[in-house]
Amino acid sequence: MEPGTTAVLTPNPQVGPGVARPGYGCEENAIELEAPALTLKNILVPIDFSAASMKALAYAIGLARQFDAKITLLHVSQVQFYANEFAHMPIDEAAMKECVRGRLETMARGCIAPELLEKTLVRHGVAFDEITKAARELCVDMIVISTHGYTGLKHVVMGSTAERVVRYAGCPVLVVRERECG
């Protein structure tokens, strides 16, 4: 369907409730749908330096070129502790943040054309929460995020940041699988 066109979908009683097919059922129950125009100006890409997140960045670069958009890279570091013989001590957060910022900026310069890069950000907190907050604050048009595709016990223990971002983001989210079929 071309952007700006309208499709009339009517419920199909032969298929079941909640399923609509053109030309079936009562026309008075018609639902008009208009295809939204896709415009991308700002794309947020969460980076954890894994191969999967680099694959998501490759997708984002392609979209940015196609739509003449800008990319913001975001790394979220979570609270980390190391153990010594007396107690658990937090790692120096400021030093870690500067180290990650340098690594992120170096990676950005090596992978992204300067005209496509908006900025790099490093935040501290829970990954999905910081990603969705950054998306709202920056008014991004899309988040391009990777998933490691964990299943079973590993998924239960580690959770899925991508899944939570999809659930809580206020903008479209493109999830790039680590391994694609075919």
Residue pairs with C-beta under 8 A, 6 or more apart in sequence:
1 7
1 35
2 35
3 35
3 36
3 37
4 34
4 35
4 37
5 34
5 35
6 32
6 33
6 34
7 22
7 32
7 33
7 35
8 22
8 30
8 31
8 32
9 20
9 21
9 22
9 30
9 31
9 33
10 20
10 21
10 22
10 23
10 24
10 25
10 26
10 27
10 29
10 30
10 31
11 17
11 18
11 19
11 20
11 24
11 25
11 26
11 29
12 19
12 20
12 21
12 24
12 25
13 24
13 25
14 24
15 21
15 24
20 31
38 67
39 67
39 141
40 63
40 64
40 67
40 69
40 141
40 142
41 67
41 68
41 69
41 70
41 141
42 69
42 70
42 72
42 118
42 138
42 139
42 140
42 141
42 142
43 60
43 63
43 64
43 69
43 70
43 71
43 72
43 140
43 141
43 142
43 143
43 144
44 71
44 72
44 74
44 131
44 134
44 135
44 138
44 140
44 142
44 143
44 144
45 53
45 56
45 57
45 60
45 71
45 72
45 73
45 74
45 143
45 144
45 145
46 53
46 56
46 74
46 75
46 76
46 127
46 131
46 143
46 145
46 146
46 161
46 165
47 53
47 54
47 57
47 73
47 74
47 75
47 104
47 107
48 75
49 75
49 103
49 107
50 146
50 148
51 178
52 146
52 147
52 148
52 176
52 178
53 145
53 146
54 111
55 146
55 176
55 178
56 144
56 145
56 146
56 174
56 176
57 71
57 73
57 111
57 112
57 144
59 144
59 174
59 176
60 71
60 144
61 71
61 111
61 112
61 113
61 116
63 69
63 142
63 144
63 174
64 70
64 71
64 116
65 116
69 116
69 141
70 116
70 117
70 118
71 112
71 116
71 117
71 118
72 118
72 119
72 120
72 121
72 134
72 138
72 140
73 104
73 107
73 108
73 112
73 117
73 119
73 120
73 121
74 120
74 121
74 122
74 123
74 130
74 131
74 134
75 100
75 104
75 120
75 121
75 122
75 123
76 122
76 123
76 124
76 125
76 126
76 127
76 130
76 131
77 93
77 96
77 97
77 100
77 122
77 123
77 124
78 124
78 125
78 126
78 127
79 90
79 124
80 90
80 91
80 96
81 88
81 89
81 90
81 91
82 88
82 89
82 91
93 124
97 122
97 124
100 122
101 120
101 122
104 120
104 122
105 120
108 117
108 120
121 134
123 130
123 134
124 130
127 161
128 161
128 164
128 165
128 168
129 168
131 143
131 145
131 161
131 165
131 169
132 165
132 168
132 169
132 170
134 140
135 143
135 169
135 170
135 171
136 170
140 171
141 171
141 172
142 171
142 172
142 173
142 174
143 165
143 169
143 171
143 172
143 173
143 174
144 173
144 174
144 176
145 161
145 162
145 165
145 173
145 174
145 175
145 176
146 162
146 175
146 176
146 177
146 178
147 160
147 162
147 163
147 175
147 176
147 177
147 178
148 178
149 177
149 178
149 179
150 158
150 160
162 173
162 175
165 173
166 173
166 175
